[in-house]
Every structure is written in C-alpha cells, then in structure tokens.
Amino acid sequence: MNNVTPSRGGLRFTVFGIPTEINPFSWLILGILGLMMFSSYPTPLQPALIFVVVGMLTLLAHELGHALTARAFTKVTPMIIIANLGGVTYTPVRMPTRAKHFLMVLAGPMAGFALGGLIAVIMGVQIGSISSALLCYMIDPLQFIPGIELPDAAAWAVYRAIESGALGHFGFLFYSISFMICFWWTVFNLLPIIPMDGGQLLLTASNNPRLTGGIGLALSALVGIWFLTGGSVFMALMMGYFAWINWQILK
C-alpha cells in the first residue's frame, strides 16, 4: 500500500462490488520495468508485455485481498487505487481491533500467493499434472538462487509438455514470469519495512513505531546495498527512499 490519490485519467471499474481505479502511470512504470528486466532477451517485447499484464493482475489481486477483508470486518465498502508501482485500499473507518487490522494487511500478500496457485492449477490442467505445476510454482522462482533446481518429477512434466506442444514457448514464458511475480513480489512485500505490508504487520503486532522504524531502516540499507551491488539501480534508489521513511519513523 502507498500514498496515492484518485486521478482524472484513470481506468475505473468495480470488482466484487469494490470501486477500483488504475492510474495510467502504473502501466507505464510496469512497462519500463519489464523492458529493463528482459532487455537481454532476443525479443524483449513479448516477456515485457507478459510482465505488465501479470504484474497488474497481481497488484489488483493484492489490493482486493485488503479490500474484501476490510469490508468483511467493517461492513463498509473501501476503494482501491492502483498507481505507480503499488496501490492503496482506502477504508473510510478504522479496523475494529489490532488483530483485525493485522489480518486485513496480511490478506493482501496471501491473495498474491493464491493468484500464483490459481495460475499453477491452470498450467497443471494444460500439461496434465497439477501436482507438478504446483511444484513449479513453489520452486521455479527459487531457481534465481544459484544451486537450486526443480525436482525431477516437476521438471520432466514441464519438459514433456513443451516437447508435446501442450506448453509452447509463450506458455512457458507466461507461467515462469507469473510464478516469479506472484512469489517474489509477495515475498519482497513481506519484508518488515514501512511502507510495505511486512512493515505494517510488524508495526501492528509490536505497536512500537521506533522498533519498526529501526528494523526497517537497517533492512532497507542492507537490501539497497544488495540491489546496488547487483546492478539494480532503480531498486536501490527505492530502498533508499524506504530507508528515509523509516528514519523519519525512528525519529
């Protein structure tokens, strides 16, 4: 969640009775990130477009998790705004208890994980093995970490699907990018750093802004350095911004 406000040029619609708006700049930012991420591909436009579509679906599912839980607890309909590289769920009233606020915040990341699971089930139907597809969802994103590979059963199911034509290059690319986004975006968002959901969860659970700010500041600096050494300047700058926010909370 972040601090955004309604815009005049946004796409407006309703999902499950929740008023929703998508700011046009969010599409642009996702597109730029997608092109940067897949710039080394022979044809980067295709994976970048997949990144934009799946990224937007993930953002929407995430905020719907917040919004539907908030509506269930308060009986008041919130509003979702997707903007920049995130979104916010506006609720006119406060959560009745800290425990319900904690669950409302947690519902966002859980919705992101659930979307990945749904996509994995669709892939499983396509390749004829739902269990292998679920294994791919849970483990495929971890292949970004050196030394981790898919279990043989899941890997062979995917390879056979590719060879038989059941899962072509586009399908393989779509599922790989979807799993990466649903898994890693959600894990990243659960880091205990304000303004991400992990920071909100820590603040709600501890009820201690100084503790939350201190942990968020230290972790923002470490993750920012890690991104910088890996050549991801954009993410390093974003972590620097988060570090400044947590420094203000700590003070």
C-alpha positions in Angstrom: 0.0 0.0 0.0 1.2 3.5 -0.7 0.0 7.1 -0.6 -1.8 7.8 -3.8 -4.9 9.8 -4.8 -7.6 9.4 -7.5 -6.6 10.7 -10.9 -8.7 12.1 -13.8 -7.4 9.9 -16.4 -7.5 6.6 -14.5 -9.4 3.5 -15.7 -12.3 3.0 -13.3 -14.4 -0.2 -12.8 -15.9 -2.4 -10.0 -14.6 -5.8 -8.9 -16.7 -7.8 -6.4 -18.5 -4.6 -5.6 -15.2 -2.7 -4.8 -14.7 0.6 -6.7 -11.3 0.4 -8.4 -9.1 2.8 -10.3 -5.9 2.2 -12.2 -3.7 5.2 -12.8 -2.3 5.3 -16.3 1.3 5.8 -15.0 1.2 2.4 -13.3 1.0 0.8 -16.8 4.0 2.9 -17.9 6.1 2.1 -14.9 5.4 -1.7 -15.3 6.3 -1.5 -19.0 9.6 0.3 -18.3 10.5 -2.3 -15.6 9.6 -5.2 -17.9 11.7 -3.8 -20.7 14.6 -3.3 -18.3 14.3 -6.8 -16.8 14.1 -8.6 -20.1 16.5 -6.3 -22.1 18.9 -9.2 -22.7 16.2 -11.3 -24.4 16.3 -11.6 -28.2 12.7 -10.3 -28.3 12.2 -8.4 -25.0 8.8 -7.0 -26.0 6.9 -10.3 -25.5 8.1 -11.0 -22.0 7.8 -7.3 -21.1 4.1 -7.4 -22.1 3.5 -10.5 -20.1 5.2 -8.8 -17.2 2.9 -5.8 -17.5 -0.3 -7.9 -17.6 0.6 -10.3 -14.9 2.0 -7.5 -12.7 -1.2 -5.6 -12.9 -3.3 -8.6 -12.1 -1.1 -9.3 -9.1 -1.4 -5.7 -7.9 -5.2 -5.9 -8.3 -5.4 -9.3 -6.5 -3.3 -8.0 -3.7 -5.4 -4.9 -3.1 -8.6 -7.0 -3.4 -7.3 -9.1 -0.6 -7.1 -6.0 1.6 -10.4 -4.6 0.4 -12.5 -7.7 0.8 -11.2 -8.4 4.2 -11.7 -4.7 5.3 -15.3 -4.8 4.0 -15.9 -8.1 5.9 -14.7 -6.6 9.2 -16.2 -3.1 8.9 -19.3 -3.6 6.7 -18.1 -0.5 4.8 -17.1 -0.7 1.2 -13.5 0.6 0.6 -11.9 1.8 -2.6 -8.9 0.5 -4.5 -6.4 2.7 -6.3 -3.5 1.2 -8.3 -0.8 3.8 -9.0 2.9 4.0 -9.6 4.4 0.6 -8.5 1.8 -0.3 -5.9 -1.7 0.5 -4.7 -3.8 1.5 -1.7 -7.0 0.4 -0.2 -9.0 3.3 1.2 -11.3 2.4 4.1 -13.5 5.1 5.5 -13.3 3.7 9.0 -10.6 2.1 11.1 -10.4 -1.6 11.8 -12.3 -2.5 15.0 -9.2 -4.2 16.6 -5.5 -4.5 16.0 -5.9 -8.2 15.3 -8.4 -7.5 12.5 -6.1 -4.8 11.1 -3.3 -7.4 11.1 -5.5 -9.9 9.2 -6.6 -7.2 6.8 -2.9 -6.3 6.0 -1.9 -10.0 5.7 -4.8 -10.7 3.3 -3.0 -8.7 0.6 0.1 -10.9 0.4 -2.0 -14.1 0.8 -4.1 -13.0 -2.2 -0.9 -12.7 -4.3 0.2 -16.2 -3.3 -3.3 -17.5 -4.1 -3.2 -16.0 -7.6 0.0 -17.8 -8.3 -1.5 -21.0 -7.1 -4.5 -20.5 -9.4 -2.2 -19.9 -12.4 -0.3 -23.0 -11.4 -3.6 -25.1 -11.4 -4.4 -23.7 -14.9 -0.9 -24.8 -16.0 -1.4 -28.2 -14.4 -4.6 -28.8 -16.4 -2.7 -27.8 -19.6 0.3 -30.1 -19.0 -1.8 -32.9 -17.4 -0.2 -32.7 -14.0 -1.5 -30.2 -11.4 0.9 -31.5 -8.7 3.9 -30.9 -11.0 2.6 -27.4 -11.8 2.2 -26.5 -8.1 5.8 -27.8 -7.5 7.0 -25.5 -10.3 5.1 -22.5 -8.7 6.7 -23.1 -5.3 10.2 -23.9 -6.6 10.7 -22.3 -10.0 11.1 -18.8 -8.6 13.9 -20.2 -6.3 15.9 -21.0 -9.4 17.0 -17.4 -9.4 19.1 -18.5 -6.4 22.3 -20.4 -7.6 22.3 -24.1 -6.8 18.5 -24.7 -6.6 16.8 -26.7 -9.3 13.3 -28.1 -9.9 12.6 -31.6 -8.6 13.0 -34.2 -11.4 9.3 -35.1 -11.5 8.2 -31.5 -11.9 10.9 -30.7 -14.4 10.2 -33.7 -16.6 6.5 -33.0 -16.6 7.2 -29.5 -17.9 9.8 -30.7 -20.5 7.4 -33.3 -21.8 4.6 -30.7 -22.1 7.0 -28.4 -24.1 8.1 -31.3 -26.4 4.5 -32.4 -27.0 3.3 -28.9 -27.9 1.0 -28.7 -24.9 3.1 -25.9 -23.5 4.8 -23.8 -26.1 7.4 -21.1 -25.7 4.8 -18.4 -25.0 3.1 -20.6 -22.4 6.4 -21.5 -20.7 7.3 -17.8 -20.6 3.9 -16.8 -19.3 4.0 -19.3 -16.4 7.6 -18.6 -15.5 7.0 -14.8 -15.3 3.7 -15.3 -13.4 5.3 -17.5 -10.8 8.2 -15.1 -10.4 5.9 -12.1 -9.9 3.4 -13.8 -7.6 6.1 -15.4 -5.5 8.9 -12.8 -5.3 6.8 -9.7 -5.3 4.8 -11.1 -2.4 8.0 -12.2 -0.5 9.6 -8.8 -1.1 6.4 -7.1 0.1 6.5 -9.1 3.4 9.9 -7.6 4.4 9.4 -5.7 7.7 10.0 -2.3 6.0 7.5 0.5 6.1 5.5 1.3 3.9 5.4 -2.4 2.7 2.9 -4.8 4.2 5.6 -6.5 6.2 6.4 -3.3 7.9 2.7 -2.7 8.6 2.4 -6.1 10.0 5.4 -5.6 12.3 4.0 -2.2 13.4 0.6 -3.6 14.1 2.0 -6.6 16.0 4.5 -4.7 18.1 2.6 -1.4 18.5 6.1 0.1 18.6 6.9 2.7 15.9 10.6 3.1 17.0 11.3 -0.6 16.8 9.6 -0.9 13.4 11.4 2.2 12.1 14.8 0.9 13.4 14.3 -2.6 11.8 13.0 -1.0 8.6 15.9 1.4 8.4 18.6 -1.3 8.8 16.9 -3.7 6.4 16.3 -1.0 3.8 20.0 -0.1 3.9 21.1 -3.8 3.6 18.7 -4.7 0.8 19.5 -1.4 -1.0 23.3 -2.2 -0.9 22.5 -5.8 -2.2 20.5 -4.3 -5.1 23.2 -1.8 -5.9 25.9 -4.5 -6.0 23.7 -6.5 -8.3 23.4 -3.5 -10.7 19.7 -2.8 -10.0 20.0 1.0 -9.5 16.2 1.6 -9.6 15.6 -0.9 -6.8 18.5 0.5 -4.8 17.0 4.1 -5.1 13.6 2.8 -4.0 15.2 1.2 -0.9 16.9 4.4 -0.2 13.5 6.1 -0.2 12.2 3.5 2.1 15.2 4.0 4.4 14.4 7.7 4.6 10.7 6.9 5.5 11.8 4.5 8.3 14.4 7.1 9.5 11.5 9.6 9.9 9.5 7.0 11.9 12.5 6.2 14.1 13.0 9.8 14.9 
